[in-house]
Amino acid sequence: VDLAKKMIELSGRDDIGIDYCGLRPGEKLYEELLINDSDKKTQYESITVASPTHFDIDELNEKIEKLLVKKDKIKVLKEIVPEFDHKLNN
């Protein structure tokens, strides 16, 4: 809202309103990059460092090829990215 108000102010126009429409399907309020606590802390409370994730490149390439041809792409995607949590919006 603050950004929208500032952009309207900077535009110099007074005929622009703000519509509050809520989230669209799949839209998030925030992005959580690390599911579990990360391995290393920094001097800043909100910044942490994660350990690298090791994934065999040949296995990854096989799974991507499988993803391209399978009908149930969600199932294959969950094999590649176990943390992926897909919810259908009906």
C-alpha positions as CSV (number, residue, x, y, z in Angstrom):
1,V,0.0,0.0,0.0
2,D,2.8,2.4,0.9
3,L,4.5,1.7,-2.5
4,A,1.2,2.2,-4.4
5,K,0.6,5.5,-2.5
6,K,4.1,6.7,-3.2
7,M,3.8,5.8,-6.9
8,I,0.5,7.7,-7.2
9,E,2.0,10.7,-5.4
10,L,5.0,10.7,-7.8
11,S,2.8,10.5,-10.8
12,G,1.3,13.9,-9.9
13,R,-2.2,12.6,-10.6
14,D,-5.1,12.7,-8.2
15,D,-7.5,10.4,-10.2
16,I,-5.8,7.1,-9.3
17,G,-7.4,4.8,-6.8
18,I,-6.2,1.8,-5.0
19,D,-8.3,-1.4,-5.2
20,Y,-7.9,-4.1,-2.6
21,C,-8.5,-7.4,-4.3
22,G,-6.8,-10.0,-2.2
23,L,-4.4,-12.7,-3.3
24,R,-4.7,-14.4,-6.6
25,P,-4.5,-18.2,-6.7
26,G,-0.9,-19.3,-6.0
27,E,0.2,-15.8,-4.9
28,K,2.0,-15.6,-1.6
29,L,2.4,-12.9,1.0
30,Y,6.1,-13.9,1.6
31,E,8.6,-16.3,0.2
32,E,10.2,-18.7,2.6
33,L,13.4,-20.0,1.1
34,L,14.6,-22.3,3.9
35,I,12.1,-24.8,5.4
36,N,14.3,-25.8,8.3
37,D,16.8,-23.8,10.3
38,S,19.8,-23.0,8.2
39,D,23.3,-24.2,9.2
40,K,25.0,-20.9,9.7
41,K,23.9,-17.6,11.3
42,T,25.3,-14.2,10.3
43,Q,25.6,-11.0,12.3
44,Y,22.1,-10.1,11.0
45,E,19.2,-12.0,12.6
46,S,17.2,-12.1,9.3
47,I,20.1,-13.5,7.2
48,T,21.2,-17.1,7.4
49,V,23.4,-19.3,5.2
50,A,22.3,-22.7,4.0
51,S,24.5,-25.7,3.2
52,P,24.7,-26.6,-0.4
53,T,22.3,-29.3,-1.6
54,H,24.1,-32.1,-3.5
55,F,22.2,-33.7,-6.3
56,D,23.8,-36.0,-8.9
57,I,23.7,-34.1,-12.2
58,D,23.0,-37.3,-14.2
59,E,20.1,-38.3,-11.9
60,L,18.8,-34.7,-12.2
61,N,19.0,-34.9,-16.0
62,E,17.1,-38.2,-16.0
63,K,14.4,-36.8,-13.8
64,I,14.0,-33.7,-16.0
65,E,13.7,-36.0,-19.1
66,K,11.1,-38.0,-17.2
67,L,9.3,-34.8,-16.3
68,L,9.1,-33.7,-19.9
69,V,7.3,-36.9,-21.0
70,K,5.1,-38.0,-18.1
71,K,1.5,-36.9,-17.8
72,D,1.6,-36.6,-14.0
73,K,4.2,-33.8,-13.9
74,I,3.4,-32.9,-10.3
75,K,4.4,-36.4,-9.1
76,V,7.7,-36.2,-10.9
77,L,8.4,-32.6,-9.8
78,K,7.9,-33.8,-6.2
79,E,10.5,-36.4,-6.7
80,I,13.0,-33.8,-7.9
81,V,12.0,-31.2,-5.2
82,P,10.6,-33.0,-2.1
83,E,9.7,-29.7,-0.5
84,F,7.4,-28.8,-3.3
85,D,3.9,-28.6,-2.0
86,H,1.4,-28.1,-4.9
87,K,-2.2,-27.5,-4.0
88,L,-4.7,-27.3,-6.8
89,N,-7.0,-24.3,-6.8
90,N,-10.5,-25.4,-7.9
